[in-house]
């Protein structure tokens, strides 16, 4: 996500990543669209006053391919908002 220009808000030490997609409204829309798409499920949170998407990888069954597929979905959805398609 960071390489795509979306800030990682927390120090990732285990399995939690917090990502912002700009303002709260855009972040909530990205999260809703990712959930609706169904590739993966990420929730929302507020961290240090900023709305973020919480990515939590906690299953031993999660594969590298699952992570890549989920990341691609996140970037595809967020990219639509960045490019103004919505």
Secondary structure as the mmCIF struct_conf table of DSSP 4:
data_model
#
loop_
_struct_conf.conf_type_id
_struct_conf.id
_struct_conf.beg_label_comp_id
_struct_conf.beg_label_asym_id
_struct_conf.beg_label_seq_id
_struct_conf.end_label_comp_id
_struct_conf.end_label_asym_id
_struct_conf.end_label_seq_id
HELX_RH_3T_P HELX_RH_3T_P1 UNK A 2 UNK A 4
TURN_TY1_P TURN_TY1_P1 UNK A 5 UNK A 5
HELX_LH_PP_P HELX_LH_PP_P1 UNK A 6 UNK A 7
STRN STRN1 UNK A 8 UNK A 8
BEND BEND1 UNK A 10 UNK A 10
BEND BEND2 UNK A 13 UNK A 15
STRN STRN2 UNK A 16 UNK A 19
BEND BEND3 UNK A 22 UNK A 23
HELX_RH_AL_P HELX_RH_AL_P1 UNK A 24 UNK A 37
BEND BEND4 UNK A 39 UNK A 39
STRN STRN3 UNK A 43 UNK A 47
TURN_TY1_P TURN_TY1_P2 UNK A 48 UNK A 49
STRN STRN4 UNK A 50 UNK A 56
TURN_TY1_P TURN_TY1_P3 UNK A 60 UNK A 61
HELX_RH_AL_P HELX_RH_AL_P2 UNK A 64 UNK A 83
TURN_TY1_P TURN_TY1_P4 UNK A 84 UNK A 84
#
